[in-house]
Amino acid sequence: MSTAAQQTKPSSGGYDVARPLGKCAVSGADIVAGQKFMAALRETPAGFERVDVSLEAWPQFDRKDVLAFWQTTMPKHEQKKKVFVDDQVLCELFERLAETTEPAKINFRFVLGLILMRKRMIIYENTRQEEGKEIWSVRFKGREDKLDLVNPKLDEQQVMEVSQQLSEILNEEL
């Protein structure tokens, strides 16, 4: 694995994903501060993996098992983080994780759903109990089809941990 592909490690029921390191996963070339590049979130047997790829090498990048990708700019070390991921990427990631059964990914999807609700991209409809689980019925703004969102009953510490993971994956402050 190159230094631009950073494997996740399970931690407290979640995953840790490092920030960009400044190396292209395909070519090994440096990605310098201020340079645009593609960031991808890939699912592997060990967990989520963030992969950074230069724009020049993106056409050659193997997108197998990629859950989401977005164009971003390599931040300067002293620079305050900016929002780099558009809402459509977040919505696609939320939908792709719909069938997950792994607890860490359910937690991840739930916090992502809360973020999308805060951004007014997802609308809460109602709650039902099913097989001992609390399931929220939600829908995307402007759409009628309903989606299930399992409430894993996270405590405040777990919500903070998953929010931190999302922040690191997306390279933005949540």
Secondary structure by P-SEA (a helix, b strand, c coil): ccccbbbbbbcccbbbbbccccccccccccccccbbbbbbbbbccccbbbbbbccccccccccccccbbbbbccccccccccccccaaaaaaaaaaacccccaaaaaaaaaaaaaaaaacccccccccccccbbbbbbbcccccbbbbbbcccccaaaaaaaaaaaaaaacccc
